[in-house]
Amino acid sequence: MLATPLLTALVVIELADAVFAVDSVPAVLAVTDDTFIAFTSNALALLGLRSLFFLLADAVKKFRYLKVGLAGVLIFVGAKMTLAGVIKVPPVISLAVVAAFLAASILVSRARADPKARDALVLAGGWLLLAVGAALLVLPGPGIPLVVAGLGILGRRHAWARSAAHRMRARTARWMERFRPKREEGGK
């Protein structure tokens, strides 16, 4: 029986698919503990990963920060797997974190290329920080710094936000002067 170069190419391509599928096992196990889902996702990865690789290669060229987002996903997955005995992260939160990393990297890539998209992203980020900060004013958390950060970001485009941030800084400075100990003149 003779092997042709086509057989060699086919074996190498299928081995590459198998390596990619085995490489994705930690990511699957970070999302779920169900062995059936892990097995079927890797079986399907063997079938379609080659075409997905070419799509991802084009996406990396198009979105400048996609590699950074993918690195963030890998760091999250590694931390989740390392701390699996200490902290249980539900699959929904894991998927949300992965989607947030990828969406943020794509949005930042688009904003870098288009000034209008950058302005829209800055505006959305400012409103998001302002809303989260306002919610955390009632709940325990870092509400005031997030409100100030949101107003600072929105202040790049809106005079009312600059004015509100200035008033907040002035009131905070007056409040701190009341509680800060007075220094003696000529001494420490």
N, C-alpha and C positions, 0 to 999 in steps of 0.2 A: 504494500500500500504506500503510495507516494503522497506527500503533502505539498500543496502548491503555495505560492506566496499569498494567495487570497485566504487560505486557511490560517496562515500565520497572522495576517492582519485581523481576521475575525476573532481569533483567540486573544490577541492583544487588546482589541476594543472591548471584548466581553470582560477581560480581566480588569480593565480600567473601570468599567461599570461596577464590578464587584467591589473594587477598592473604594469607590465613591459611596456605595451602599453601606459598606462596613464603617466608613468614616462618619456616616450620618446616624449611627446607632446611639452615641451619647446624646445627640440632640433629641432623638425620639424618646429616649428614656428620661430626659429632663422634662418632657411634656407629660408623659403618661407612664404608669407602672403596669398597664395592661399588656401582657405578652402578645395577645392576638393582634392588637393595634400595632405594636412594635414590629411583629413579623410581617404583617400585611403591608405596612408602609415601606419596609425595606424590600419586600418582593416587588412592589410597584416601582420603587426607586430603581431597581435593576432594569425594569422595562423602559422607563422613560427618562432616566437621568442624563443620557447622552444628549438628547434634544434640549433638555433644560439647561445643560451646561453651555451650549451655544447661545441660548437666550440670555443667560446670566453674563456671559462674556461680553455680549453687546450692551447689556444694561450697565456693566461696570464702566464701559467706555462712555456711555451717555450720562450717567449719574456719577459725578466726581467723588462724592463722599459715601458711596455705597459700601466701599471696603471698610470704612470706619464703622458704619452701621452693622455690618456683618461681624466685625471684630467685637463690637459691643454685645452682640447676640452670643458669640462664643464665650466671652467673659462671663455673661450672665449664666449661661448653661453650665460652665465650669464651676462657678460659685454655688449654683443651686445643687449640683451633684456633690460637691465637696461638703456642703452643709446639710445634706439630705437627712442625716441622723439627728440634727439639731432643730432645723426649721423645715416645716412642710409647706411648700408653696403650691396652692391649688393650680390645676392645669389651666383654668381660665385666666388666672393672673399671669402665668408663664406665657401663654399665647398673646396676651395683651402687651406684655413687656417686649416680646419679639416683634410684634406688629408696630409698637411705638418706636423701637430702634430703627426698623426699616423705613417706616414712614418719615421719621425725622431726618434720616440721611437723604432720602429722596427729596423732601421738601427743601432742605438746605442746599442741595445740589441745584435744584431749580431756581431757588432764590439767588444763588451766586451768579447764575447765567442771565437772569432777567431782572432789571431794576423794579419793574412793577410787581413781580412776584416777591421780591425782597421786601418792598413796602407792605404788601399784604401779609407776609409772614411776620414782620415786626409788629404790625398792628394786631394780628391775631395773638401773638405771644404776649404782648402787653396786656390785652384784655384778659387772656387766660390767667396770667399772674395776678392781675387785679381781682379777678373773680375768686381764684383759689385763696388769695390772701384775705379777701372779705369773708369767705366761708370759714377760714381758720381763725378769724377774730373771735368767733363764737365758740369754736371747737378748740381743743388744746393743740397748739402747734405754732409755727413761726408766721403768724398772720401779718404782723406789722411790717417786717422786712419785705415780705412778698408784695404787700400793697405799695410800699415805697418803690420797690423795683418795677412793678407794673406801671406806676405813675411816671417813673423815670423813662421807661421805654416809650410810653404813650406821649410823653413830653417832647419827644423828638419831632412830632407832627402836630400836636394839639396844645394850644396856649392854656386851656383850662387845666390840663394835666400838669403842665409846668407850674402853674399857679398853685394847684393843690399840693404838689410835692414841696414847693417852697414854703407854703403855710405849715405843712406837717413838720418840716425840718425846723422851722422857727419855733413852733410850739414845743417840740421835743427839746430844743436847746434851752428854752425858758424853764421847762420842767426840770431839766437836769441841773440848771443853776440853783434851783431851790434845794436840791438834795446833795449837791456837791459840797464838801466841806470848804469853808473859807480859808484861804491861805493868809498867813501873817505877812505883813509888809517887811521886806528886808530879810526874811527868814525862809526856812523851808516849809 
